[in-house]
């Protein structure tokens, strides 16, 4: 974990409780089911969604006494997020995740798929005592996520995807859950409708920035740092922001178009494309776009009353673009 | 649909509302997501879980005014059930379901998997206004379902599975959701703890009988009647009750053991095994076992006060063993 993400944003104690509760939540009569769920949970991940949820809760004045609501909401969101990761790896044929072999590679497609379903259900079970409103927020976020996944698939291997469509995909695929985390925290913290909306929008913009940085890291990072293989998006045929910029910015578009549109991509060709994008100005341009979304996120919560938690939210937003994994 | 299952058990109007609500529940910004969900929903299925839920609601005296609760619970259960069917077909590589090509074969693994996740989430979204208790009942049923799936996988290609383990698998994989349907109906109908328990047990026993009949039909039926290919369990290496009886009842155990333990099963070998089981006494023996579970189910609700709905529940239990698909 790099320095920026090792920060606990002043809510380390609550994040510790999230970890503990996550582990309890996947207990089952089936030892293998628990093992697969723990394989994903224990590998860590950044827990940035729980951090946003808890900070949102506190920043609207949520009480210490009821912070369990924000913790339960975080656990629910993180469980459902982990479920989608397991399922994603199955369809993307991902080999590594969070520095270890993916669940479906280790346990087989059947078991990984069922474990994902189990975690989905546990997520909603954990959310059971929250409120109908919070279940609606979580469910709608995952509806947007599924829609984003379908839109991404629709544009697969297609170099003509407009930047606006890419942003729309990110808004669904990643930002919806960031937004839900912030809204759930604000809602349970007793925030006003305005505060819930502000924080929801903050989550959306942080989430889009987070995903753009993910797309950048898939090109500029290496497997050891990232904990998963690089060049995945290119191999999968997923159009990302660096690729979209590259297609419009004078690098060898013909080579790129060839790589992207080919269903089976020779390794050498993918590596040439990565090198080309890496050495172009597209990475800096993409970074600039991520920073713009972070600035929007920070403006989203400018109306929030001053507090140490608001400061931490601003730091968290900044950390999203400086992260190295 | 055969005559027994074409019966609407006196709740045709409510089942019509379940159909209508199911269709509304899968609307999405993504037309393809809705299309895949509708592919599964519109194919029908027996809606036996909704029928149990609504009859349980009415049999404990649930009011006409609030029958919407039982309908929403039914929709939630049916959505989650449909989600597991889509996912099952992916891992079992099923080609046909409910008389049409399976979702993953038509739309690809990625889209089918995401659509399944979408339906899971819509199920819980639909259940949002019910109550924490009903979300707990539904979530725990699907926890048992996942555990049953894992146990079945554990015994895959293993001829030594004891009958008790088979029943345990069925209790999780199928009966848990039947039981949850009955409990949800009874709970929302204002049933006493005793009534909820009785009806839950009724659901469990009907569910086990239903699954045994499924296993029988996989051997004795044909693709046209069943709406899916036959011999699936044998090909998949899943031990079923007819197989367990066959292994213990003097048919050619060596041939059977060979078929079951082989990972790749030659077509001719599977067909010989099916013929052998079909012609043995194992089918009648399995049928007898299903009837025993139906009798247990009927005894479970003997303490329920007399009503036309109780009569329909008894008829529904009987219909489970006489069905032809």
Interface residues (C-beta under 8 A of the other chain):
Chain A: X28 X29 X30 X32 X33 X80 X83 X84 X87 X90 X91 X109 X110 X111 X113 X114 X115 X116 X117 X118 X120 X121 X122 X124 X125 X127 X128 X129 X132 X135 X136 X139 X140 X142 X143 X144 X146 X147 X149 X150 X151 X153 X154
Chain B: X28 X29 X30 X32 X33 X80 X83 X84 X87 X90 X91 X109 X110 X111 X113 X114 X115 X116 X117 X118 X120 X121 X122 X124 X125 X127 X128 X129 X132 X135 X136 X139 X140 X142 X143 X144 X146 X147 X149 X150 X151 X153 X154
